[in-house]
Amino acid sequence: MRNICMKVSYDGTNYSGFQTQPDGNAIQDYLEKAIDMLTGEKVKIHASGRTDAGVHAYGQVFHFHTTSKIPVERWCMALNSRLPRDIMVTEAREVPLDFHSRRSAKRKTYRYTINANQFPDLFRRNTELHHPGKLNVEAMSEGLKYLIGTHDFTSFASRHSTKPSHIRTVYDVHIERDQSMCRPGTRDQGLIHLYITGNGFLQHMVRIIAGTLLEVGKGRKKPEDIASILEAKDRMKAGPTAESKGLILWNVEYENFN
Amino acid sequence: MRNICMKVSYDGTNYSGFQTQPDGNAIQDYLEKAIDMLTGEKVKIHASGRTDAGVHAYGQVFHFHTTSKIPVERWCMALNSRLPRDIMVTEAREVPLDFHSRRSAKRKTYRYTINANQFPDLFRRNTELHHPGKLNVEAMSEGLKYLIGTHDFTSFASRHSTKPSHIRTVYDVHIERDQSMCRPGTRDQGLIHLYITGNGFLQHMVRIIAGTLLEVGKGRKKPEDIASILEAKDRMKAGPTAESKGLILWNVEYENFN
């Protein structure tokens, strides 16, 4: 028995999320089908975490056990030729049998993208939230700082979260701006990429953080409100859940495997 | 009678090119339909030039004559709400009646994008040519220089070109590299954006230039071969026509209107 670990990118637009669905239209379903076509084995894959419908991944990680003898360097090409064009594996390694994509993960990074130009970018319209209104990006950056550290993130979790503990650690959170496509003489404010790295994330956590941050950017909330929202442990105090299409699972890090 | 000039972006993936088609699936058809829905007038729009099926535009320009009294600042929103999501007008102006999008154009810029990473970028797969093999980008840049100036571009034009003269002037041509998505420790070479600005372009000209440049990058042709290919005035001497999806009409410039 071998344990194969892979990195996968996907455009989540046309899928019902990562986790297997009765309609077979989840990313997991297509990956398992491709592995079955290749090896003749009905394996169950385990990812670092689920992503919701419409959420994308640049560096999602999953593993599975197999008796197949296909050398690791062949897996990517072999699977990609059996996958839809918007799902693509980019790395394969053989890992110790006790490696687990979710349990062994040390840090995860998500990116949420807001396009604050007057017009959406046609070519990225499925991977950005369009918000043409004025945003105070400095206030947004300031508000973000309150998230760093170990907190109870109940205010930033879906009410349907079933996790026994809502305590998580955020290691880093920052904004990167891309103003390369701003048209001179307009109110274009460029792309705002919000990167957040932590030891784990609750359901909708990054999207609620993005939605709350937008309120700060609009001036409806103050940067320091983020601290009191955290303290309240009350989902009602935070902003709305931002649309899934702006979210991408960027990277997952492991102790001895990156 | 008024002359309205607009800028339009489109993702050409799902269309049969700019110019009106019997099946009604050209960009022009959708724009004219939207104007008809808005004004009740069956206008004919004139663009700065056609783009082929699968070719995109960031800053295509077109104009049309209308008796509609809608103020210019309302046109963009009004048309965009009547256009498919992958066609978007981003600017509208009233121009002198003798302004013509094609005849008045002074300079046009196209961009051709080659992704030279090991894997295609899922999120840009419709707007880049994927070429994972080793490319000598310095040789490509050197080869490009021979195109600058006024030349007979017969070698770089479709055999079906019906233009009486193949003499065009290339003002600027350069490569911009984007290595932000290269994964360390891999043979990823990043994105290669080829920008070319001229007073006009022949059918397939930029795509044949891109295809020939790829031959230079692969070492099958030398940079200085570009000079002798130009001189030969023979389409057979140049490289293949590169795929349409990597091409985008970037910008069109006018004397008193940019």
Interface residues (C-beta under 8 A of the other chain):
Chain A: S9 Y10 D11 H56 R85 D86 I87 M88 T90 Q118 F119 P120 L122 F123 R124 R125 N126 T127 R183
Chain B: S9 Y10 D11 H56 R85 D86 I87 M88 T90 Q118 F119 P120 L122 F123 R124 R125 N126 T127 R183
